[in-house]
């Protein structure tokens, strides 16, 4: 039996750094099999931001770094460095297929859909949101 929380107690919710959808995990396993990749981990990282927001990257690795967050999602072992984790916390990686092909998509609850371009100069930023 679990006791109900008292009003003066703080509620703590554990949220993983990154999770994978079933579709993303399935596609990653296919890639590993098709390309015969021996790596044990998938590294997810933030490659920097720009006018259009954060840029994400993923790649396979054999060993974690000492400071990496190590987690598992859908049977896939993931690595995230501490700096990337601060931007990615609570994100979900999905694999989406459409008539043009398939692609990985990161749903990041920490990023607002906006563009930091200076439109007063009359030039666009090229991020496709305008």
KAVEN-V870616 format. One record per residue. N is the residue number from 0. RES is the residue in one small letter. PHI is phi in whole degrees, -180 to 180 (none if undefined). PSI is psi as a letter, one per 40 degrees, with the letter a starting at -180 (* if undefined). Layout:
[[N RES PHI PSI] [N RES PHI PSI]]
//
This chain:
[[0 x none h] [1 x -107 h] [2 x -76 i] [3 x -67 i] [4 x -69 i] [5 x -83 i] [6 x -59 d] [7 x -85 e] [8 x -89 i] [9 x -90 h] [10 x -85 h] [11 x -116 h] [12 x -116 h] [13 x -89 h] [14 x -116 h] [15 x -67 i] [16 x -60 d] [17 x -143 i] [18 x -127 i] [19 x -110 i] [20 x -78 i] [21 x -60 d] [22 x -63 d] [23 x -66 d] [24 x -63 d] [25 x -60 d] [26 x -67 d] [27 x -63 d] [28 x -63 d] [29 x -63 d] [30 x -62 d] [31 x -60 d] [32 x -69 d] [33 x -62 d] [34 x -98 e] [35 x 53 f] [36 x -83 h] [37 x -84 e] [38 x -62 i] [39 x -98 e] [40 x -129 i] [41 x -109 h] [42 x -90 h] [43 x -116 h] [44 x -148 i] [45 x -98 h] [46 x -94 e] [47 x 122 i] [48 x -114 i] [49 x -154 a] [50 x -57 d] [51 x -98 e] [52 x 107 a] [53 x -69 i] [54 x -110 h] [55 x -111 i] [56 x -144 i] [57 x -144 i] [58 x -164 i] [59 x -91 i] [60 x -140 i] [61 x -87 d] [62 x -134 i] [63 x -80 i] [64 x -81 i] [65 x -58 d] [66 x -95 e] [67 x -65 i] [68 x -80 h] [69 x -112 h] [70 x -148 i] [71 x -130 h] [72 x -143 h] [73 x 55 f] [74 x 82 e] [75 x -106 h] [76 x -84 h] [77 x -114 i] [78 x -125 h] [79 x -140 h] [80 x -71 i] [81 x -59 d] [82 x -68 d] [83 x -63 d] [84 x -59 d] [85 x -64 d] [86 x -92 d] [87 x -94 e] [88 x -49 h] [89 x 89 e] [90 x -78 i] [91 x -126 h] [92 x -103 h] [93 x -121 i] [94 x -118 h] [95 x -118 h] [96 x -115 h] [97 x -140 i] [98 x -57 d] [99 x -82 e] [100 x 137 a] [101 x -116 i] [102 x -158 i] [103 x -85 i] [104 x -133 h] [105 x -103 h] [106 x -97 h] [107 x -111 h] [108 x -72 e] [109 x -90 e] [110 x -111 h] [111 x -87 h] [112 x -73 g] [113 x -148 i] [114 x -131 h] [115 x -95 f] [116 x -75 i] [117 x -94 h] [118 x -83 e] [119 x -67 d] [120 x -81 e] [121 x 87 e] [122 x -102 i] [123 x -85 i] [124 x -96 e] [125 x 82 e] [126 x -87 e] [127 x 77 e] [128 x -93 e] [129 x -127 *]]
//
